[in-house]
Each structure stands twice: as structure tokens, then as C-alpha cells.
Amino acid sequence: MASNVQPGIAVIVVAAGSGERLGYGMPKAKVPLGGEPLLVHALRGVLAAGVASQIVVAVPRGNDELRLLSETLTVETAGELRPDITVVDGGSTRSESVRAALESVAAGISAVLVHDAARALTPPEVFRRVAASLAEGALAVIPALAVVDTIKEVSPTGQDSAVVAPERVVSTPSRQQLRAVQTPQGFDLATLRNAHQAAGSLNPTQLAGITDDAMLVEALGTEVFVVRGSAHSLKITTRTDLLLAEALLEGQMAPRWVEG
């Protein structure tokens, strides 16, 4: 495959999560999927996309195994150019890990894609769609899928009705305008840095409500664009998610670069 490496793009891979809900007793990035760590699959997807000149991996602080794994992973496709790989210690939260990675972005980079290692099977074409939108002038762009379930907004019922049920429906938003957001999320570098700098003034409760980088950018009033994601980009958080990922990896739709 010909290289699509773009000198102005870095991909940040957030791989510092504890993985407690998976129950393996190890960082999530080390949990095996098809016999290899989640981080290996995630990095292969980034490399196969061929859009970045630098990859910055945020690993759990002091985890030499994941650091070495990131630094020594080689491109398996003959003829592809290998981007520079930088490994940093992540923080106790996702935002802290992204900020640590942003500090190590190389000179000459003008845009970044922030990706979760937990979305280990994201097809390379999703990275390319995000990068293409940035190249066309977007300051922020996210991949997403249409919501197929009916979504309800709820609130606690309170003591009087708790015996009936713990929550009640407040409203039912139209799912035509709802999207399930994935990664990689792409940003103009200066815009994302400004968003994280502004987040420094938020209190712990406010920070806990920030679930992705796009929310920080939205708070600045920056328009966030949306491109098509992939059903293969499921976030591996529970054992059920891991079973689904194993099925995708081994089934007729494998490998990851078959577009979902």
C-alpha cells in the first residue's frame, strides 16, 4: 500500500486506562485480543492508515512493558514509511494523558488525531476520513454512527416513588439527530491545546462530566464536524465487548481494515 503520511499530523493514542472493568488485573492496553495486546491492534490500525508523521502513545506511568512495546512495534506492510513514535507517561484521567501527549508533539505538527487504544479495531479508513476533513479546513472533526436504539432522558424518582422504580422518563429525544461518537477525533493542534488550557479552570465535578476532547473544543464555541465512523470501532470496556471484538477479529469480516 502506498504511504499517505502527512507531515503535519500526529496521532495520540491514549493507552493509560486501568482496565478494571475487564477484570484481567492489568492495564487495559495489555489485555489480550486474539493473542496480542489491545495496544498492538490499535497501533497497527494507526500505522495502516498512513496519515501521521508522529504517533504519541500515553501509557500508564512506569509501565516499561507497554513503553517498549510501543517503541519497537514495526510496520508490517512492505514499503510503508514508519512515523516517529514517542511514548509518554499518562495521567490518572484521560484528559491528563492527552495533555501529557500534547506536550510531546513534534515541531511542524499542525493537527492531531486523538485515539483510544480501547477502540483497537478501528479501520484505517476512519482515520483517513478524519484526516481528510481536517485537510479541508475543519478545526475539529469526530467519527460517529447513527443511534439505532430509542434513547430516554431520565431522572431519579425520589423517595416517594423509589419503591416503584428508581428512575422515571423525562423526555425522549429524536434519534434522527443523535450520534454515537467514536475515535479518532481530529483537531487543529492550537485549538485542542487552547481547549485543554481552558479546562484547567474547571472544578473536579465539571471535569468528571467531560468524556471526550470534542466536548472541550465545543465549550470554546468551535464548530465540530462529523464523519462516518465504523461498527468495528467498538470501545472495549467490558468482557462482553472483548467477546464481540474477538468475533470481529476472527469472523468473515476480519481483518480490521475491512470497512464496517
C-alpha positions as CSV (number, residue, x, y, z in Angstrom):
1,M,0.0,0.0,0.0
2,A,1.3,3.4,-0.9
3,S,2.1,5.7,2.0
4,N,-0.3,8.6,2.9
5,V,1.9,10.0,5.6
6,Q,1.1,13.7,6.1
7,P,3.9,15.7,7.8
8,G,1.5,17.9,9.7
9,I,-0.4,15.2,11.6
10,A,0.3,13.4,14.8
11,V,-1.9,10.7,16.2
12,I,-2.2,10.5,20.0
13,V,-3.0,7.0,21.3
14,V,-4.4,7.1,24.8
15,A,-3.4,3.8,26.5
16,A,-3.2,4.6,30.2
17,G,-6.5,3.1,31.3
18,S,-6.6,0.8,34.3
19,G,-9.0,-1.8,32.7
20,E,-10.7,-2.6,36.0
21,R,-14.0,-3.5,34.4
22,L,-12.3,-6.1,32.2
23,G,-11.1,-7.9,35.3
24,Y,-7.7,-9.0,34.0
25,G,-5.7,-7.4,36.7
26,M,-3.6,-5.4,34.2
27,P,-3.8,-2.2,32.3
28,K,-6.4,-2.3,29.6
29,A,-3.8,-1.8,26.8
30,K,-2.2,-5.1,27.8
31,V,-5.4,-7.2,27.8
32,P,-5.1,-9.8,25.0
33,L,-7.3,-9.8,21.9
34,G,-6.7,-12.6,19.5
35,G,-3.4,-13.4,21.4
36,E,-2.0,-9.9,21.2
37,P,-2.4,-6.8,23.5
38,L,-5.1,-4.3,22.6
39,L,-2.4,-1.7,22.1
40,V,-0.8,-3.7,19.3
41,H,-4.0,-3.8,17.4
42,A,-4.7,-0.1,17.9
43,L,-1.2,0.9,16.8
44,R,-1.4,-1.4,13.7
45,G,-4.6,0.4,12.7
46,V,-2.9,3.8,13.0
47,L,0.1,2.6,11.0
48,A,-2.0,1.0,8.3
49,A,-3.9,4.3,7.9
50,G,-0.7,6.0,7.0
51,V,-1.8,9.5,7.8
52,A,0.6,10.6,10.5
53,S,4.3,11.5,10.7
54,Q,4.3,11.1,14.5
55,I,2.5,8.8,16.9
56,V,2.4,9.7,20.6
57,V,1.4,6.9,23.0
58,A,0.3,7.7,26.5
59,V,0.9,4.6,28.7
60,P,0.5,4.0,32.5
61,R,3.2,5.7,34.4
62,G,6.2,3.5,34.9
63,N,4.9,0.7,32.7
64,D,8.1,-0.3,30.9
65,E,6.5,-3.2,29.0
66,L,3.9,-1.1,27.2
67,R,6.6,1.6,26.6
68,L,8.9,-0.9,25.0
69,L,6.0,-2.5,23.0
70,S,5.1,0.9,21.6
71,E,8.7,1.9,20.7
72,T,9.6,-1.4,19.0
73,L,6.5,-2.1,17.0
74,T,7.4,-2.2,13.3
75,V,5.3,-1.6,10.2
76,E,4.3,-5.0,8.7
77,T,3.4,-3.7,5.3
78,A,6.4,-3.6,3.0
79,G,7.2,-0.1,1.6
80,E,5.2,1.9,4.2
81,L,7.0,4.8,5.9
82,R,7.2,4.5,9.6
83,P,6.2,7.6,11.6
84,D,8.2,8.7,14.6
85,I,6.9,7.0,17.8
86,T,7.0,8.9,21.1
87,V,5.9,7.3,24.4
88,V,4.9,9.4,27.4
89,D,3.6,8.7,30.9
90,G,-0.2,9.1,31.0
91,G,-2.1,10.6,33.9
92,S,-4.8,9.3,36.2
93,T,-7.5,10.7,33.9
94,R,-8.0,10.6,30.1
95,S,-7.6,14.4,29.9
96,E,-4.3,14.3,31.8
97,S,-3.0,11.7,29.4
98,V,-4.0,13.8,26.4
99,R,-2.3,16.8,27.9
100,A,0.9,14.9,28.5
101,A,0.9,13.7,24.9
102,L,0.3,17.2,23.6
103,E,3.5,18.4,25.3
104,S,5.4,15.8,23.2
105,V,4.0,16.7,19.8
106,A,6.9,17.5,17.5
107,A,7.6,20.8,15.8
108,G,5.9,21.2,12.5
109,I,2.8,19.4,13.5
110,S,-0.4,21.4,12.9
111,A,-3.1,18.8,13.6
112,V,-3.7,15.9,15.9
113,L,-5.9,12.8,16.0
114,V,-6.7,11.6,19.5
115,H,-7.5,7.9,19.6
116,D,-8.4,5.4,22.3
117,A,-6.4,2.2,22.4
118,A,-9.6,0.6,23.7
119,R,-11.1,1.1,20.1
120,A,-8.5,-1.4,18.9
121,L,-10.2,-2.5,15.7
122,T,-10.9,0.9,14.2
123,P,-10.5,0.6,10.4
124,P,-7.7,2.7,8.9
125,E,-10.3,4.3,6.6
126,V,-11.9,6.1,9.6
127,F,-8.5,7.7,10.3
128,R,-8.3,8.8,6.7
129,R,-11.8,10.3,6.7
130,V,-11.0,12.4,9.8
131,A,-7.7,13.5,8.4
132,A,-9.3,14.4,5.1
133,S,-11.8,16.7,6.9
134,L,-9.0,18.4,8.7
135,A,-7.2,18.9,5.4
136,E,-10.3,20.6,4.0
137,G,-10.2,23.2,6.8
138,A,-12.2,21.7,9.8
139,L,-10.8,22.7,13.2
140,A,-12.5,19.8,14.9
141,V,-14.0,16.6,13.4
142,I,-15.3,13.4,15.0
143,P,-16.3,10.0,13.6
144,A,-19.8,8.8,14.7
145,L,-22.6,6.4,13.9
146,A,-26.3,7.0,13.9
147,V,-28.1,5.8,17.0
148,V,-30.3,2.8,16.4
149,D,-31.8,2.4,19.9
150,T,-34.5,4.7,21.3
151,I,-32.9,6.9,23.9
152,K,-34.7,8.2,27.0
153,E,-33.6,11.0,29.3
154,V,-34.4,10.1,32.9
155,S,-34.2,11.4,36.4
156,P,-34.3,9.8,39.9
157,T,-37.8,9.1,41.2
158,G,-37.1,10.2,44.7
159,Q,-38.2,8.6,48.0
160,D,-41.9,8.7,47.3
161,S,-41.7,6.6,44.1
162,A,-38.5,4.6,44.7
163,V,-40.4,1.5,45.6
164,V,-42.0,1.5,42.1
165,A,-38.7,2.2,40.2
166,P,-35.5,4.1,40.8
167,E,-35.9,6.4,37.7
168,R,-38.6,8.0,35.6
169,V,-38.6,9.1,32.0
170,V,-38.2,12.9,31.5
171,S,-38.1,13.0,27.7
172,T,-37.5,11.0,24.5
173,P,-35.2,12.9,22.1
174,S,-35.5,12.2,18.4
175,R,-32.8,9.7,17.4
176,Q,-32.6,11.3,13.9
177,Q,-30.2,13.9,15.4
178,L,-28.4,11.6,17.8
179,R,-25.0,10.1,17.0
180,A,-22.8,7.6,18.9
181,V,-19.3,9.2,19.0
182,Q,-16.1,7.3,18.4
183,T,-12.4,8.0,18.0
184,P,-10.0,9.1,16.4
185,Q,-11.1,12.6,17.0
186,G,-9.2,15.2,14.9
187,F,-8.3,18.7,15.8
188,D,-6.3,21.7,14.8
189,L,-3.4,21.5,17.2
190,A,-3.7,25.1,18.5
191,T,-7.4,24.6,19.0
192,L,-7.0,21.5,21.1
193,R,-4.3,23.0,23.2
194,N,-6.4,26.0,23.9
195,A,-9.3,23.8,24.9
196,H,-7.2,21.8,27.4
197,Q,-5.7,25.0,28.8
198,A,-9.2,26.4,29.3
199,A,-10.2,23.1,31.1
200,G,-7.6,23.9,33.8
201,S,-10.1,26.3,35.3
202,L,-12.8,23.6,35.7
203,N,-13.5,22.0,39.1
204,P,-13.3,18.2,39.6
205,T,-17.1,17.8,39.2
206,Q,-17.1,19.7,35.9
207,L,-14.0,17.7,34.7
208,A,-15.8,14.4,35.5
209,G,-18.5,15.4,33.1
210,I,-16.1,15.8,30.2
211,T,-16.0,12.5,28.3
212,D,-14.1,13.4,25.2
213,D,-11.9,16.1,23.7
214,A,-14.7,17.3,21.4
215,M,-16.6,18.5,24.5
216,L,-13.7,20.7,25.5
217,V,-13.5,22.2,22.0
218,E,-17.3,22.7,21.9
219,A,-17.0,24.7,25.1
220,L,-14.8,27.2,23.2
221,G,-17.6,27.7,20.6
222,T,-15.6,25.9,17.9
223,E,-17.7,24.1,15.3
224,V,-17.2,20.3,15.4
225,F,-17.8,18.4,12.2
226,V,-18.9,14.7,11.9
227,V,-17.8,12.0,9.5
228,R,-18.9,8.4,9.3
229,G,-17.4,6.0,11.9
230,S,-17.4,2.2,11.8
231,A,-19.2,-0.6,13.6
232,H,-15.7,-2.1,14.1
233,S,-14.7,0.8,16.3
234,L,-16.5,-0.5,19.4
235,K,-14.9,0.6,22.7
236,I,-13.7,-2.5,24.6
237,T,-14.6,-1.8,28.2
238,T,-16.3,-5.0,29.5
239,R,-15.8,-8.7,28.9
240,T,-18.8,-8.7,26.6
241,D,-17.1,-6.0,24.5
242,L,-14.0,-8.2,24.4
243,L,-16.0,-11.2,23.2
244,L,-17.6,-9.1,20.4
245,A,-14.1,-7.8,19.4
246,E,-12.8,-11.4,19.2
247,A,-15.7,-12.3,17.0
248,L,-15.0,-9.4,14.7
249,L,-11.3,-10.3,14.6
250,E,-11.9,-13.9,13.7
251,G,-15.1,-13.8,11.7
252,Q,-15.7,-13.4,8.0
253,M,-15.4,-9.6,8.2
254,A,-11.8,-9.8,9.5
255,P,-9.3,-8.1,9.5
256,R,-10.0,-4.6,10.8
257,W,-9.3,-2.9,7.5
258,V,-12.5,-4.4,6.0
259,E,-14.7,-1.3,6.3
260,G,-17.7,-1.8,8.7
